[in-house]
């Protein structure tokens, strides 16, 4: 990558005999927004803390802007960070919080006041400078934390689950606000989250982590539509997994329960009789035949969940169960539990999980 | 329910009698210096005595120095234990409790052996050296109170995250302790400070055995030789202690509120 700004090479972190991060490599371009996505304990926050300098790597190197920062202290790295718990200084006002980094850096007062005002208007809280953190809502506190992190003009912004403590509505609006500010400033950003919707909606690229390793690195589109591993497929989005047996490898046929599906040339290396896992997103499946859908399975409606604009239907067949989503249509009532149904999909949408 | 409340009141009244009757009796006795009438004569005598002023001033100065030393030792220690060595907390708590178990007289005899005029570190050979030892001794005696007060204050803030937030903004350790940690535990530090003040003002053993002109030995001297003045002094000492406690209560209202409230 020509304009790599943050480079993480062969990073490893062990606590005693437990290795929490291993063989972690990542190059992030200038101005890129990269999310670390994964379940609790997957090592995403540990990687972020190593980038910040709060944890020392057991092995590997981290460089920012071409400079090796692996052994630098956090206060020597010129990195901004927003924490899950806001971490605003309770004894300082909003303006003093935002000014903290500038004051530590010895910025002249006039320039500091100008920058604080600029930051407060950036987060749309220009009149809140004299308030104390406890007088603000969670969303406002997190915006102040963002302004405080950005005020000293850091080279890199780290966001450690900044939206987790907020309610759903504030989370969505602040998420969009963070992305818009990041785009305007063009600052390289690492965002840690366990919320796949958050990661999918605002990232340029996502690093899906599991067991201390990067399982897959890709754009949200790639991660969702072409998951590289079974874990990524299961973790990102809802997925139907059908367990089958290769019935005719040369013809790309797999037997699922008593029915046969043609998966094309995706069975690379599999032989007749091998067990395979096939995955399908709920939105790729239709109730009944549909033009372009070349595969069909028959079953019985076992659950119907009306979710407003979408109806999620679960169809049982043999020992398996498939979830599918259809848009609500006021002229067509939802199917009834117990009805016979056939589902169809395009074999192109089938993922063979390894 | 009613019976429970009745016995609660009975207990309260008995407790109040246990504490207040001797105090009221002492106060009443302190007003009887002039025959046949109540007066504040004993208080006038006490306040007019130059030894009272000298010993009280001495003890107040020693108390302030003890508080400064206590804060310098306890705040960074309690902070570091919370931040980096939480596994050592039980050990440190035990060590800070030792002054409650080990009598002050043991410290004094330790001092005399270690720092006597014939020792390699003859602190006790000079008045200033002895004063320094007295301050250090008092800081030790006040350790259980100061450490607990500061530790309780640190428990109310997210020490680790605030430290990391300050670090990533470029702050060094001195800035973090002075501008973030100390202001956020200031009320707790002041609580510890006033407890220390109350302890130092009334302390007798260390001051007496080190032969320093402190308020504790003065009270003992007056108590052994006079009738009404000791009662007045006892009331004055109580007022000083209660004053310190009241200031702690008032200051607690100004404690910085936590920023980490749910949305």
Interface residues (C-beta under 8 A of the other chain):
Chain A: X52 X53 X54 X73 X74 X75 X77 X78 X79 X80 X81 X83 X85 X86 X87 X88 X89 X90 X91 X100 X101 X104 X105 X132 X133 X134 X136 X137 X138 X139 X141 X145 X148 X149 X152 X165 X166 X167 X170
Chain B: X157 X158 X161 X162 X164 X165 X166 X167 X168 X169 X170 X171 X172 X175 X180 X183 X184 X256 X257 X258 X259 X260 X261 X262 X263
